[in-house]
């Protein structure tokens, strides 16, 4: 709550407004609200309550052992109720573009995403989004802890479905990392069918999203029809297209195309790129350890298979106490992103 209150103080400062005057854009007095918002969102101590919520949830789970508790059914119901709450929250955001923003944060659009963008309210709404999520953090931490009960709640049974847990689950971090790049190239390729090699057409972009050109940039002499060098388009300021706060300007059904392409790209990276890079990284670390920490270098004594696995688990997760001869890698703390690192590096 203290972190949320610190964010809430933002709304007592003079509102930030968009400007094309260089002196105003560079002045601290004109940008104080902007600087305060950025500092409060990114300053590490303000994230301590978020980290602390996860730590408390872990110790709660370790103490209560909800999966073995006599109240395990109650915990399962609580997990499903939280799932319904979060689902209802996001449905409300989908249905109403002004949910959960109060009137003093302004409007992002007049009616829909196709209307002109209100830049002066974007910062107010962004800070409010972060504030609300920090208030929800304890609930999210408890929800994650309750989801750890295998097969108890309806939510956990759905998420344990093998296609989700074993096929799509490991791609989640890659989707987070690569979605913007995939979106960008998808938009370029599909919106420039007549472009020649080494050329990116902007005619389609102007038709779909003319707001991007409602600025004094680029110069009026700029040719909107096409760009002869691939990255010339990045030479002038512009509205964001593929990152917050603007959506990618495509048809609704293309959302599924982009999701599928991003997921497949993440799968390919997990299968062929991650093992190679992590293997090189771990070998380089081992070499540096041998050079600079000779006393801690490994002995030449052969290790058993179990000792090798234990050592690898300890290097990855810091603790091998949960592992025994009958354990699987998931119970040892290696899943999703950690699995290709374990396999590729060892």
KOLLOPA-116708 format. One record per atom (N, C-alpha, C, O): x negated, y negated, z negated; residue in three letters. Coordinates in pm, whole numbers, plus 50000, padded with zeros to 5 digits. Atoms other than C-alpha are relative to their C-alpha. Layout:
XYZALA/...
//
This chain:
499185012050000UNK/500005000050000UNK/499144987450000UNK/499494977550064UNK/500885011750001UNK/497114975949926UNK/499494997050139UNK/499394985450179UNK/500445001949862UNK/495824981650279UNK/501114993950085UNK/500854985450170UNK/498875005549925UNK/499294974450416UNK/500254985449964UNK/500564977350051UNK/499835013950041UNK/499564942550210UNK/498944991150064UNK/499234979850104UNK/501065007749935UNK/496194931050347UNK/500334997250146UNK/500074986350196UNK/499575002149862UNK/497544935950697UNK/501164990150006UNK/501234981950097UNK/498835008850000UNK/500784918150606UNK/499644985449984UNK/500404976650027UNK/500435014050015UNK/498834886750513UNK/499794993250134UNK/499824980950143UNK/500195005449864UNK/498234882450885UNK/501144990950041UNK/500924981050111UNK/498835007449953UNK/501764869050931UNK/500154986449933UNK/501054978849969UNK/499965013150063UNK/501094839150705UNK/499054990050068UNK/499054978250034UNK/500915008949929UNK/498424825150938UNK/500694993950122UNK/501744998550166UNK/499475006249878UNK/499024802251235UNK/500005010250113UNK/498975016250141UNK/499924989749895UNK/500224824851518UNK/498984997650112UNK/498724986350152UNK/500925000749887UNK/497734832751791UNK/500814998850129UNK/501865005150144UNK/499345001749872UNK/498714821552141UNK/498995001450112UNK/497824997950098UNK/500864998349883UNK/497314829752480UNK/499634986350056UNK/500454977250058UNK/500455012649942UNK/495244802152641UNK/499015002750112UNK/498305012850112UNK/500994999349893UNK/493214796252954UNK/498974988949985UNK/498124987150073UNK/500975010550028UNK/491264767152799UNK/498825006249929UNK/498975011849820UNK/501184993250054UNK/487734779252733UNK/499694995549859UNK/499385003949773UNK/500345005150134UNK/487154756752431UNK/500915005849894UNK/500465009349785UNK/499064994250096UNK/490284769452260UNK/499765014949983UNK/499805020149871UNK/500214985550007UNK/489584805652346UNK/498765003549918UNK/498705014449861UNK/501244997250072UNK/486124802952187UNK/500014995149856UNK/499154999049778UNK/500015006150134UNK/487074783651872UNK/500535009749896UNK/501485017149921UNK/499564991350109UNK/487424801851540UNK/501354995749946UNK/502185004149913UNK/498725004850054UNK/490284779751424UNK/501175004650085UNK/502235007950032UNK/498934995749910UNK/492334788751731UNK/500195015149994UNK/501305020150014UNK/499964985349997UNK/491494825751699UNK/499975006449862UNK/499755018549851UNK/500164994450135UNK/491534829951321UNK/500935011849977UNK/500515022049922UNK/499064988950017UNK/494654851651322UNK/499535012350077UNK/499645023650028UNK/500504989049918UNK/493174872851600UNK/498815006849933UNK/498755019149926UNK/501184994650067UNK/489844876951415UNK/500405007549873UNK/499875018249845UNK/499564993450124UNK/491614885251088UNK/500675013450031UNK/500425023349962UNK/499324987549964UNK/493794911451257UNK/499005010750038UNK/499085022049992UNK/501004990449956UNK/490844928151424UNK/499165005049883UNK/498895016949872UNK/500834996250115UNK/488754927651105UNK/500765009149904UNK/500205018849852UNK/499214992250096UNK/491554941350889UNK/500295013950053UNK/500315023549977UNK/499714987049941UNK/492374969351131UNK/498765008850003UNK/498865020949979UNK/501214992149979UNK/488754980251185UNK/499085000749880UNK/498235009649876UNK/500935000550113UNK/487024971550853UNK/500085013149922UNK/501155016649871UNK/499964986450059UNK/486045005650704UNK/500675001049862UNK/501445010449841UNK/499354998450132UNK/487104999050339UNK/501525000550007UNK/502155006849922UNK/498544999649989UNK/490664993550457UNK/500505013950041UNK/501695016950029UNK/499624986549962UNK/490645029450584UNK/499865009849884UNK/500265021449896UNK/500184991050114UNK/489755043850242UNK/501325005849950UNK/501375017749920UNK/498734993850042UNK/493435047950141UNK/500465011150094UNK/501075020950051UNK/499614989849904UNK/493995067650462UNK/499215012849974UNK/499785023849969UNK/500854988450030UNK/491045090550391UNK/500405006049865UNK/500475018249850UNK/499614995250132UNK/492085092650026UNK/501275008150002UNK/501405017949927UNK/498754992349989UNK/495565104750123UNK/499715014250046UNK/500305023749995UNK/500364986649954UNK/494005133850312UNK/499305008049892UNK/499555020049879UNK/500704993050109UNK/491735142450017UNK/500995004649894UNK/500915015949847UNK/498994996450102UNK/494655141849772UNK/500875011550051UNK/501195020749975UNK/499184989249943UNK/496725163650008UNK/499255013249996UNK/499855023749971UNK/500794987750004UNK/493875188950026UNK/499985005949858UNK/500205017849840UNK/500054994950137UNK/493545191449646UNK/501375004549952UNK/501495013849872UNK/498654995450033UNK/497325193749615UNK/500235014050054UNK/500775022749985UNK/499804986849939UNK/497355223149854UNK/499175010549928UNK/499645021649903UNK/500864990550069UNK/494425239549678UNK/500535003249861UNK/500375014449812UNK/499464997750135UNK/496135235249340UNK/501355007150005UNK/501575016749931UNK/498644994549998UNK/499745243249432UNK/500105013250073UNK/500995021250044UNK/499934987849918UNK/499015271349683UNK/501445002450045UNK/502025012750011UNK/498574999049967UNK/502465265449837UNK/500395012950070UNK/501525017750053UNK/499664987749929UNK/502295296450056UNK/500205011749905UNK/500955020949937UNK/499864989450098UNK/501985318649745UNK/500914996149884UNK/501165004249794UNK/499205004950111UNK/504195297549519UNK/501415005850002UNK/501925009850106UNK/498594996050008UNK/507625307849393UNK/500914989850068UNK/502064992950101UNK/499215010649936UNK/508805274949546UNK/499654998650147UNK/499874988150207UNK/500455001249861UNK/507465283049891UNK/501134996650096UNK/500914989750195UNK/498885003549913UNK/510935280850045UNK/500354985249989UNK/500744978950088UNK/499775014350019UNK/511365246249895UNK/498974991950078UNK/499314982050143UNK/501065006749924UNK/508025235750041UNK/500275000950150UNK/500044991350224UNK/499714998349857UNK/509075249750379UNK/501114990650045UNK/501024984650153UNK/498915009249968UNK/512315229750375UNK/499504985650002UNK/499864977850089UNK/500575013550004UNK/510385198450275UNK/499184997250127UNK/499224986150180UNK/500785001549877UNK/508055204150572UNK/500934997250118UNK/500654988450199UNK/499085001849888UNK/510985207050814UNK/500734986649992UNK/501014980450094UNK/499355013050016UNK/512675176150667UNK/499064988850046UNK/499494979350112UNK/500965009949954UNK/509495156150723UNK/499875000450152UNK/499734990050216UNK/500064998849853UNK/509335169751079UNK/501184992950064UNK/501024985850164UNK/498805006649948UNK/512905157951140UNK/499884984849987UNK/500304977350075UNK/500175014450022UNK/512055123850993UNK/499084993950105UNK/499404983650165UNK/500945005349901UNK/509045118851220UNK/500585000750141UNK/500404991450220UNK/499394998749869UNK/510945131651523UNK/501064989250021UNK/501124983250128UNK/498975010449990UNK/513865108051452UNK/499374986350017UNK/499884977850090UNK/500715012849991UNK/511415079351409UNK/499564997350144UNK/499764986350197UNK/500515001949865UNK/509865084851751UNK/501134999450103UNK/501004992550204UNK/498855001149910UNK/513225090251920UNK/500574985849993UNK/500954980150095UNK/499515013750015UNK/514345056751776UNK/499114990250075UNK/499614980750135UNK/500925008749927UNK/511215040451921UNK/500195001450151UNK/500044991750225UNK/499774997849857UNK/511965056152259UNK/501284993450047UNK/501334987850156UNK/498705005349962UNK/515585044952262UNK/500044984849988UNK/500634978050072UNK/499955014450028UNK/515045009952117UNK/498584994550001UNK/497794997849912UNK/501365005149990UNK/511914990952226UNK/499664990449887UNK/498504987049868UNK/500265009150112UNK/512324967851925UNK/499975007149865UNK/499905000649761UNK/500124992450124UNK/512234995751666UNK/498555004149981UNK/497925008750076UNK/499465005350126UNK/510764993051401UNK/499514985949972UNK/499114982849860UNK/500605013250013UNK/509704956951461UNK/501044989849954UNK/502104988750014UNK/499095010650043UNK/511364928551265UNK/499964988350099UNK/499084987650185UNK/499865010949903UNK/512404896951447UNK/498794990750002UNK/498494985050106UNK/501125009550002UNK/509384876551333UNK/498785005150078UNK/497844997550100UNK/501104995249916UNK/507064899251537UNK/500244997350148UNK/499364999850230UNK/499725003349861UNK/508764888251858UNK/500395012150082UNK/500515023250031UNK/499624989449907UNK/509714908652162UNK/498855002950095UNK/498134993850138UNK/501004996349901UNK/507384927952389UNK/500534997550141UNK/499814992950229UNK/499335002249872UNK/509874926352677UNK/501394994749969UNK/501884996049857UNK/498645005050022UNK/513254910052723UNK/500985011549983UNK/501745011849886UNK/499074988850007UNK/515154942152793UNK/499315013550016UNK/499605022949942UNK/500634987149971UNK/512924969652935UNK/498534997850037UNK/498064986450046UNK/501425000849966UNK/509324977753026UNK/499774993550137UNK/498644989550166UNK/500155006049868UNK/509964964253376UNK/500094984849997UNK/499804978150096UNK/499895014550013UNK/510564928953245UNK/498624993949973UNK/497705001049935UNK/501285006650028UNK/507764902953210UNK/499535002549857UNK/500335003149764UNK/500614996850128UNK/505394910052925UNK/499784987349917UNK/499264977449968UNK/500205011450089UNK/505374886152625UNK/498675001749927UNK/498615008349823UNK/501334998250058UNK/501674883652549UNK/499894993849862UNK/499134998749779UNK/500145006950127UNK/502164859852257UNK/500485008649882UNK/500105005949768UNK/499514991550108UNK/503964887052057UNK/499265013349991UNK/499515021049898UNK/500674987049999UNK/501654916152144UNK/499195002349874UNK/499235013249817UNK/500834998550118UNK/499254909851855UNK/500865001949875UNK/500545010249790UNK/499114998750116UNK/502094905251603UNK/500575014149990UNK/500635019849881UNK/499414986650001UNK/503664938151704UNK/498945010749975UNK/499225020749908UNK/501064990150022UNK/500344956751709UNK/499665000949851UNK/499555011949796UNK/500325000050143UNK/499514946251352UNK/501125006749921UNK/500865014249827UNK/498874993750070UNK/502994956551240UNK/499995015250020UNK/500325022749928UNK/500094985649974UNK/502524990651405UNK/498995006649907UNK/499265017049848UNK/501034994550087UNK/499314996551212UNK/500454999949854UNK/500225009449779UNK/499515001150138UNK/500914984450888UNK/500985011249968UNK/500875017649863UNK/499004989650023UNK/503845008450923UNK/499345013849993UNK/499705022049908UNK/500654986849999UNK/501595037951005UNK/499205002349873UNK/499135013649824UNK/500734998350126UNK/499475031550697UNK/500945002749884UNK/500595010149792UNK/499014997050104UNK/502585031450480UNK/500455014650012UNK/500725021149912UNK/499584986249978UNK/503535064850637UNK/498905010349976UNK/499175022349972UNK/501134990750012UNK/500055079850584UNK/500175010549891UNK/499915022249918UNK/499814989450101UNK/500845097450251UNK/500995010850044UNK/500785022650016UNK/499044990249951UNK/503865114050413UNK/499385009050106UNK/499625021150109UNK/500674992149896UNK/501755124950710UNK/499045010049937UNK/498955021549981UNK/500954991050067UNK/499115139550476UNK/500715011849935UNK/500265023249946UNK/499224989250063UNK/501725159450280UNK/500555009350107UNK/500555021550089UNK/499454992049891UNK/503305171150607UNK/498955009650055UNK/499245021350078UNK/501074991549948UNK/499965184350735UNK/499685011149902UNK/499435022549942UNK/500274989850101UNK/499365202350405UNK/501085010950002UNK/500785022849994UNK/498914990250000UNK/502795218750419UNK/500025008250129UNK/500475019750130UNK/500094992549875UNK/502255228550782UNK/498985011349991UNK/499015020650071UNK/501054989850014UNK/499285249150661UNK/500535013149944UNK/499805023049940UNK/499414987450046UNK/501675275150516UNK/500345008450122UNK/501265004950196UNK/499764992349877UNK/501555302150785UNK/501395006350004UNK/501775013949915UNK/498724993449975UNK/504955311850920UNK/501114997249904UNK/502115004349904UNK/498945002650099UNK/506995296250640UNK/501074990750055UNK/502254994450061UNK/499025009649951UNK/508655265450783UNK/500295002650148UNK/499505009050218UNK/499654998849859UNK/510425264251117UNK/498984992650086UNK/498614997250194UNK/501005007849925UNK/507935237451227UNK/498725007950020UNK/498185008350130UNK/501254992449988UNK/504925259251152UNK/500165012050093UNK/499225015650164UNK/499794988649909UNK/506465288851335UNK/500004995550145UNK/499495002650232UNK/500025005249863UNK/507005267351644UNK/498564996850041UNK/498155000350152UNK/501375003949966UNK/503445253751631UNK/499055011850004UNK/497975010750062UNK/500834988049994UNK/502035288851580UNK/500275008450124UNK/499635018750145UNK/499724993049874UNK/503525299851910UNK/498715000550081UNK/498064990250100UNK/501324998049941UNK/500535314052099UNK/499674990550115UNK/498554985350120UNK/500365009649895UNK/500785292352412UNK/499644986149947UNK/498814979250005UNK/500345012950059UNK/500715261652188UNK/498695000749922UNK/497814992249939UNK/501154999250090UNK/498135273251934UNK/498715004050070UNK/497644998950036UNK/501214994549940UNK/495725291652161UNK/499684994550138UNK/498524994950181UNK/500245005149864UNK/496165275752504UNK/499974984750001UNK/498984978750044UNK/499915014549995UNK/497295239652463UNK/499304993349882UNK/498764982349897UNK/500615006050119UNK/495995233352111UNK/498564995750019UNK/498234984349987UNK/501405003949982UNK/492275233852198UNK/499784988650099UNK/498704982850102UNK/500165010949902UNK/492915208352476UNK/500374986449942UNK/500174976250009UNK/499415012450052UNK/494415181852245UNK/498984988749990UNK/499274977450027UNK/500995010650016UNK/491205163052168UNK/499524995250137UNK/499294983250157UNK/500385004049865UNK/490185163452534UNK/501054991350066UNK/500724981850137UNK/498925008449945UNK/493595149452632UNK/499934985949943UNK/500154976150014UNK/500155013250063UNK/493065121252383UNK/498844992350063UNK/498954980350087UNK/501205006749948UNK/489595113752524UNK/500134996250147UNK/499654985750188UNK/500065001549855UNK/490315117052895UNK/501254994350065UNK/501254991950185UNK/498735003749935UNK/493905105552948UNK/499904986850075UNK/500504985250181UNK/500075012849933UNK/492975069853036UNK/499275001250134UNK/499704995350233UNK/500764998249877UNK/490395080353296UNK/500855007250106UNK/500885003250222UNK/499164992549906UNK/492755105853453UNK/501144991250053UNK/501444991450172UNK/498935009149957UNK/495595080353459UNK/499494990050103UNK/500144987450204UNK/500545010349912UNK/493385054553622UNK/499765005550139UNK/500184999450238UNK/500294994549868UNK/492195076953904UNK/501265005250068UNK/501385004550190UNK/498734995749941UNK/495645091753953UNK/500714988150065UNK/501224989150177UNK/499315011849947UNK/497065056854001UNK/499304994950124UNK/499964991650223UNK/500745004749883UNK/494315046354239UNK/500245008850122UNK/500495003950232UNK/499874990749888UNK/494625077654452UNK/501414999650058UNK/501574999250180UNK/498624999349952UNK/498425078154473UNK/500514986750052UNK/501474986450129UNK/499545013249957UNK/498775040554529UNK/499154994250114UNK/499374982750153UNK/500815005249890UNK/496185037054805UNK/499855010550110UNK/498735014350142UNK/500084989349901UNK/497075062855072UNK/499294995850128UNK/498735004350198UNK/500625004449875UNK/495755041255357UNK/498574995349982UNK/497924991250079UNK/501355005150025UNK/492465031955189UNK/498965009050063UNK/499085021350062UNK/501104992549940UNK/489305042255367UNK/499025004049890UNK/499094998949779UNK/501014996350100UNK/486395059255188UNK/499244987849949UNK/498834979250028UNK/500685011350061UNK/484785034954946UNK/500864987749990UNK/500354976649972UNK/499095011549996UNK/487875012854951UNK/501225003049914UNK/501765014049921UNK/498844998150087UNK/490695008154698UNK/501064989850035UNK/500814977850028UNK/498935009149960UNK/493994993354811UNK/500714994449879UNK/500995001649783UNK/499255006450108UNK/495734968354585UNK/501414996050043UNK/502164990449963UNK/498675004049952UNK/498814963154801UNK/501095006849918UNK/502075000549880UNK/499004992750078UNK/500714990254614UNK/500114994749859UNK/501214993849804UNK/499975005250136UNK/499704976154277UNK/500764986849994UNK/501534984549901UNK/499315012950000UNK/500954941554369UNK/501515001750013UNK/502284994249953UNK/498584997549984UNK/504294955754475UNK/500625005649873UNK/501725001849835UNK/499464993550118UNK/504724977154165UNK/499914991249877UNK/500814991049794UNK/500245007450123UNK/503274953353908UNK/499424986250031UNK/498264983750000UNK/500525013149962UNK/502954917454038UNK/499554991649883UNK/498804982049901UNK/500375007850116UNK/502584904553682UNK/498484999449981UNK/497944989749929UNK/501454999650017UNK/498934915053691UNK/499314988850075UNK/498164985450045UNK/500625010449919UNK/498304887653946UNK/500534986149966UNK/500224976450035UNK/499455012950039UNK/500174859853766UNK/499024992749908UNK/499424987549804UNK/501055006450078UNK/496894845653635UNK/499204991050094UNK/499324992250216UNK/500895007749912UNK/494394819953762UNK/498845008450050UNK/497995003350124UNK/501024990949951UNK/492164850153824UNK/500685011150078UNK/501785015150039UNK/501245004449936UNK/491034862154071UNK/500234987350080UNK/501374982750086UNK/499815012249921UNK/490434831454292UNK/501055002050108UNK/501295013250153UNK/498914999149900UNK/493174823554540UNK/499525005550132UNK/500315010950210UNK/500534995049873UNK/490864832754827UNK/499775015049998UNK/499395020950099UNK/500254985650013UNK/490624868254698UNK/500965007850089UNK/502145004450099UNK/499194991849911UNK/491904894654942UNK/500685011149919UNK/500025020449872UNK/499274990150078UNK/494644914554767UNK/500215013150076UNK/500585023250015UNK/499694988249920UNK/494954939655052UNK/499115011849964UNK/499615022949947UNK/500894989150034UNK/491874960154969UNK/498704994649945UNK/498394982849960UNK/501305003450057UNK/488534959954796UNK/498975008950066UNK/499135021150068UNK/500954992349921UNK/485524970554996UNK/499045008249914UNK/498565018749956UNK/500864992350089UNK/483434981654699UNK/500855004949884UNK/501674997549831UNK/499094993450093UNK/484995005754451UNK/500274992249872UNK/501414991949826UNK/499805006050131UNK/484444985454134UNK/500044984950004UNK/499904978449900UNK/499875014549991UNK/484804950054263UNK/501204995249918UNK/501204984149865UNK/498795004050071UNK/488224949754100UNK/499714996749854UNK/500484989349792UNK/500305002550141UNK/486554949153757UNK/499274986849980UNK/498914983449867UNK/500795012250010UNK/484804916153834UNK/500774988049947UNK/500174977549925UNK/499245011550049UNK/487644893953712UNK/500965004549890UNK/501375016049888UNK/499094996550110UNK/489864892753400UNK/501365004350053UNK/501794999950159UNK/498714994949957UNK/493174910753422UNK/500785005649882UNK/500235007549774UNK/499184993350101UNK/496044925753224UNK/499595014549992UNK/499155020450091UNK/500264985750014UNK/495514960353083UNK/501055007850078UNK/502235004550075UNK/499064991249932UNK/497064987353299UNK/500105013449930UNK/501205018749911UNK/500014986150042UNK/496025020353147UNK/499715001549851UNK/499415012549804UNK/500254999150144UNK/495575011752782UNK/500974990649932UNK/501584982149996UNK/499075008350076UNK/497624995752508UNK/499784985250032UNK/498634981050047UNK/498614996550029UNK/499854976452522UNK/500865003050123UNK/502065005350109UNK/499184998349881UNK/500964981252885UNK/500045014650045UNK/499035021550039UNK/499904986249949UNK/502265014253025UNK/499475001150142UNK/499344991050212UNK/500414997649862UNK/501015029853346UNK/501224998250091UNK/502245004750067UNK/498825003049918UNK/503345016353621UNK/500295010750104UNK/500025008750222UNK/499644989249910UNK/504535049153772UNK/501435004349974UNK/502045000149875UNK/498654994750019UNK/507855066953815UNK/500025009649881UNK/498995015449845UNK/499914992050123UNK/509135086253513UNK/499555014450022UNK/498935020349934UNK/500344986049978UNK/508645120353675UNK/498505001950018UNK/497995013150003UNK/501454998949986UNK/504965112553740UNK/499305001849866UNK/498145005949860UNK/500544997450134UNK/504425113853365UNK/499575014549987UNK/498515017449932UNK/500314985850013UNK/504505151653389UNK/498795003850086UNK/498005012450047UNK/501184997449917UNK/501975151653673UNK/498734996049925UNK/497755003649922UNK/501185005050070UNK/499555130853468UNK/499675008849880UNK/498505011649854UNK/500234991450116UNK/500015152553158UNK/499375013250043UNK/498435017949979UNK/500544987249952UNK/499355184453356UNK/498564998350046UNK/497705006550013UNK/501365002449952UNK/496285169653526UNK/499034997749883UNK/497915003049884UNK/500875002750116UNK/494865156953194UNK/499745012849922UNK/498625015249877UNK/500164987550073UNK/495475190553026UNK/499055009450073UNK/498185015650011UNK/500894991349922UNK/493795209853309UNK/498574995049995UNK/497635002949986UNK/501355005650008UNK/490835186053303UNK/499375003049864UNK/498195006249855UNK/500514997050134UNK/490485190852926UNK/499655014849988UNK/498635018249927UNK/500314985650001UNK/490645228852969UNK/498695002850071UNK/497875010750023UNK/501234997949925UNK/487895227253230UNK/498784995549920UNK/497755002249920UNK/501115004850084UNK/485695206652998UNK/499725009749885UNK/498565012549854UNK/500194990450109UNK/486275230952711UNK/499325012850049UNK/498505018749978UNK/500504987249950UNK/485455260852929UNK/498584999150055UNK/497785008250036UNK/501265000349926UNK/482445248553127UNK/499034989049956UNK/497814990549973UNK/500895011250034UNK/481105215452994UNK/499575000349854UNK/498384999349825UNK/500325000550143UNK/481315216652614UNK/498965010449958UNK/498025006849887UNK/501014990350044UNK/479395249552568UNK/498584996550043UNK/497634998549967UNK/501335003449951UNK/476495237352782UNK/499424988249922UNK/498284988749876UNK/500495012150069UNK/476215202852622UNK/499705002849853UNK/498674998649802UNK/500234997150142UNK/476595215752266UNK/498825009349980UNK/498105008149881UNK/501154991250010UNK/474065243152328UNK/498704992050010UNK/497784994149932UNK/501185008649987UNK/471525217252447UNK/499814991449875UNK/498694989749825UNK/500075008750119UNK/472375194552153UNK/499485007749879UNK/498625002749806UNK/500434992250116UNK/471935222151894UNK/498565004650014UNK/497825005049915UNK/501394996049978UNK/468715234352051UNK/499054988249979UNK/497964989949923UNK/500825011950023UNK/467345198852051UNK/499894997149851UNK/498814993649802UNK/500055002050145UNK/468295195351684UNK/499125010149932UNK/498385006649839UNK/500854989650058UNK/466615228351601UNK/498524997150028UNK/497674999249942UNK/501385003549966UNK/463465217051785UNK/499494988649913UNK/498364989149864UNK/500405011250085UNK/463375184051595UNK/499795004549856UNK/498874999849789UNK/500164995050136UNK/463865202551267UNK/498685007649984UNK/498025006349881UNK/501264992550006UNK/460925225351346UNK/498784990650003UNK/497754993449941UNK/501135009249988UNK/458715195451436UNK/499844991549874UNK/498734989849824UNK/500095009650110UNK/459575171851149UNK/500235006349862UNK/499885000349761UNK/499754993450129UNK/460635196650878UNK/499475014250007UNK/500235023850002UNK/500624986949979UNK/458185225050918UNK/500245009349881UNK/500405021449897UNK/499814991650118UNK/458645236850561UNK/501385006449999UNK/501595017049940UNK/498634994749998UNK/462355241850628UNK/500275008350124UNK/501395012850146UNK/499814992249879UNK/461775260050956UNK/500375014349968UNK/500035019649862UNK/499544986450023UNK/463315293950994UNK/498845009849999UNK/497845007750069UNK/501014989550000UNK/461265324650917UNK/500245009050121UNK/501285008350185UNK/499894990949887UNK/460625351051180UNK/500675013149963UNK/500765022350045UNK/499344987750043UNK/462435377450977UNK/501325001450074UNK/502094991850082UNK/498734998149929UNK/465305392551176UNK/501194999149905UNK/501125003749791UNK/498785001350079UNK/468805384251050UNK/501045009850049UNK/501095013350167UNK/498904991349962UNK/471775407151044UNK/501064991850073UNK/501024979550072UNK/498945006949927UNK/474835398951254UNK/500834991249906UNK/501184980049941UNK/499205007850096UNK/476765387550944UNK/499234987749954UNK/499824977049939UNK/500795011550042UNK/473885365150834UNK/499954989250108UNK/500004977350077UNK/499985009649891UNK/473765348951177UNK/501324992450007UNK/501344980250025UNK/498685006349995UNK/477515342451174UNK/500184990549883UNK/500704979549899UNK/499885008550118UNK/477385328850820UNK/499194987150017UNK/499674976249983UNK/500835011949981UNK/474535305350908UNK/500644990450099UNK/500644978250078UNK/499355008549901UNK/476385292651215UNK/501214992949941UNK/501424981049966UNK/498805006050062UNK/479595286851017UNK/499594989049903UNK/500214978449899UNK/500425010050098UNK/477735268550743UNK/499484987450067UNK/499714976450017UNK/500515011749929UNK/476005245650994UNK/501134991950062UNK/501034979750074UNK/498905007049935UNK/479305237251159UNK/500964993649901UNK/501354982149918UNK/498955004950092UNK/481705233350865UNK/499474997049861UNK/500204991649778UNK/500585003350128UNK/479325230550570UNK/500245009949889UNK/499705008349780UNK/499674990450106UNK/480685260350376UNK/500345013450064UNK/501165014150156UNK/499704986749949UNK/480705297750442UNK/500665008949896UNK/500775021049915UNK/499454992150109UNK/482375308450118UNK/501325006750035UNK/501715016649973UNK/498724994349962UNK/485695315250295UNK/499845011850096UNK/500825018350132UNK/500234989749900UNK/484075339950532UNK/499545013049936UNK/498655013049850UNK/500504986850039UNK/483725377150470UNK/500115009150122UNK/500515004750230UNK/500044990949886UNK/483445407750690UNK/501335002050069UNK/501365006250185UNK/498674998049942UNK/487215408750748UNK/500654987050046UNK/501814987250090UNK/499425013049966UNK/487745371550819UNK/499994997850151UNK/499165003350224UNK/500095004949863UNK/488595356251152UNK/499454985849996UNK/499344979849889UNK/500655013149996UNK/487045323651268UNK/500954988849957UNK/500504978749903UNK/499055010250041UNK/490245304051209UNK/500024998149849UNK/500054986849801UNK/500005001150145UNK/490235312150837UNK/498694994649945UNK/498634990049832UNK/501295005350042UNK/486575302150822UNK/499874985250030UNK/498824979250004UNK/500025014249974UNK/487465267050933UNK/499564996350140UNK/499314984550167UNK/500415002949862UNK/486515270251301UNK/501185002550092UNK/501605013950112UNK/498884998849906UNK/489325263351543UNK/499954988050093UNK/499214978550069UNK/499895010949905UNK/490175240851836UNK/498634995850052UNK/497965003650120UNK/501255005349946UNK/487135219051911UNK/498805007949948UNK/497815009450020UNK/501144993050058UNK/484855238951678UNK/499695013450064UNK/498555018250059UNK/500214986749943UNK/485345271851858UNK/499045000250119UNK/498125008350119UNK/500994999849892UNK/483565263552187UNK/498614995949955UNK/497625000550012UNK/501315003450052UNK/480765247551986UNK/499345012149937UNK/498155014549955UNK/500524987950065UNK/480385279451782UNK/499525010150102UNK/498445015850090UNK/500344990049899UNK/480405301752087UNK/498854995250088UNK/497925002850115UNK/501025004949910UNK/478275279352308UNK/498664997649933UNK/497614999449995UNK/501255003450067UNK/475725269552047UNK/499315011849936UNK/498115011249909UNK/500614988850074UNK/475155303251885UNK/500175013150076UNK/499725023550029UNK/
//
